[in-house]
């Protein structure tokens, strides 16, 4: 797990954001919507520490409504699943992008827009290694069918 912060002036690049599994947004005053980098780091560190303490506290009441409680079951489930590596995930996205382009689904002028939305969709779904391989295999088969001349 890593928290990645971009430069204070510009934030993360689109390429950086493509690699993120999750994104965090810190609510701010609408009249002053930006935080400096140090403040953002401090807030996220505090929230992570709060979750860590809550998840490791033997006396923690599971019914207590905190930001962390909804993630405990998900964390336990993820420990039992083998998640794909970044290289495997990027390979999947490369195959998916190629299939969408060959099928004419991706917009020729800006295929990145569709892929960015697809990345968000699959990041939310968080497929494990087996599921990602299943999807990639299916898309590889579709790609071969699309590129095979009809008789």
C-alpha positions in Angstrom: 0.0 0.0 0.0 1.3 3.4 -0.9 -0.1 6.9 -0.7 1.1 8.9 -3.6 1.0 12.7 -3.7 1.8 14.8 -6.7 3.6 18.2 -6.7 1.8 20.8 -4.7 1.2 23.1 -7.7 -0.2 20.5 -10.1 -1.1 17.3 -8.3 -0.6 13.9 -9.9 -0.4 13.5 -13.7 -3.0 11.6 -15.7 -0.4 8.8 -16.2 0.2 8.6 -12.4 -3.6 8.5 -11.7 -4.0 5.6 -14.2 -1.8 3.4 -12.0 -3.8 4.1 -8.8 -6.2 1.5 -7.5 -8.0 4.0 -5.3 -8.2 7.8 -5.2 -8.8 9.9 -2.1 -10.6 13.2 -2.0 -10.4 15.4 1.0 -13.5 17.6 1.4 -12.6 21.2 1.7 -14.2 24.6 2.1 -15.8 25.5 -1.2 -14.4 29.0 -0.9 -10.8 27.6 -0.5 -10.8 24.2 -2.2 -7.1 23.4 -2.1 -4.9 22.1 0.6 -1.1 22.4 0.8 0.8 19.1 0.5 1.8 19.0 4.1 -1.9 19.4 5.2 -3.0 16.6 2.9 -0.3 14.2 4.1 -1.2 15.0 7.7 -4.9 14.4 7.2 -4.4 11.1 5.4 -1.8 9.9 7.9 -4.2 10.7 10.7 -7.1 8.9 9.0 -5.0 5.8 8.3 -3.7 5.7 11.9 -7.3 6.0 13.1 -8.3 3.0 10.9 -5.3 1.0 12.0 -6.1 1.6 15.7 -9.8 0.8 15.2 -9.0 -2.4 13.2 -6.5 -3.7 15.8 -8.4 -2.7 18.9 -9.7 -6.0 20.5 -12.3 -3.9 22.4 -13.5 -2.1 19.2 -17.2 -2.3 18.8 -17.9 -3.6 15.3 -21.2 -1.8 15.2 -19.6 1.6 15.9 -20.0 3.7 12.8 -16.5 4.8 11.7 -15.0 5.3 8.3 -13.0 2.1 8.8 -15.7 -0.4 9.7 -17.0 -0.9 6.2 -13.5 -2.0 5.1 -12.8 -4.7 7.7 -14.7 -7.4 5.9 -13.2 -6.3 2.6 -9.7 -6.4 4.0 -10.2 -9.9 5.4 -11.5 -11.1 2.0 -8.6 -9.5 0.1 -6.1 -11.3 2.4 -7.6 -14.6 1.1 -7.5 -13.5 -2.6 -4.4 -13.3 -4.7 -4.5 -9.9 -6.4 -2.7 -9.4 -9.7 0.5 -7.5 -10.0 0.7 -4.1 -11.6 2.4 -5.7 -14.7 -0.5 -8.2 -15.0 -3.1 -5.4 -14.6 -1.3 -3.3 -17.2 -1.1 -6.2 -19.6 -4.8 -6.7 -19.2 -5.5 -3.0 -20.0 -3.2 -3.2 -23.0 -5.2 -6.2 -24.3 -8.6 -4.5 -23.5 -7.5 -1.3 -25.3 -6.4 -3.2 -28.3 -9.7 -5.1 -28.5 -11.8 -2.0 -28.1 -9.8 -0.3 -30.8 -10.1 -3.2 -33.2 -13.8 -3.4 -32.6 -14.2 0.3 -33.3 -15.5 1.1 -29.8 -12.7 3.4 -28.8 -13.0 6.9 -30.3 -10.2 7.4 -32.9 -9.5 11.0 -31.8 -9.1 10.2 -28.1 -9.1 6.5 -27.2 -7.6 7.4 -23.8 -10.9 8.8 -22.6 -12.6 5.4 -22.9 -9.7 3.5 -21.4 -9.6 5.9 -18.4 -13.3 5.1 -17.7 -12.5 1.3 -18.2 -9.6 1.6 -15.7 -11.9 3.2 -13.1 -14.6 0.5 -13.7 -12.1 -2.4 -13.2 -10.3 -0.7 -10.3 -13.7 -0.5 -8.5 -14.4 -4.2 -9.3 -10.9 -5.2 -8.1 -10.7 -8.5 -9.9 -8.3 -11.0 -8.4 -5.5 -12.7 -10.4 -7.8 -15.6 -11.6 -10.6 -13.3 -12.6 -8.2 -10.9 -14.5 -6.7 -13.9 -16.4 -10.1 -15.0 -17.3 -11.1 -11.6 -18.6 -7.8 -11.2 -20.5 -8.2 -14.7 -22.1 -11.7 -13.8 -23.2 -10.5 -10.5 -24.7 -7.6 -12.2 -26.4 -10.0 -14.7 -28.0 -12.3 -11.8 -29.2 -9.2 -10.0 -30.6 -8.2 -13.1 -32.6 -11.8 -13.4 -34.0 -11.9 -9.8 -34.9 -8.6 -10.1 -36.8 -9.4 -13.3 -38.6 -10.7 -12.8 -42.2 -14.2 -14.1 -42.8 -14.5 -17.0 -45.3 
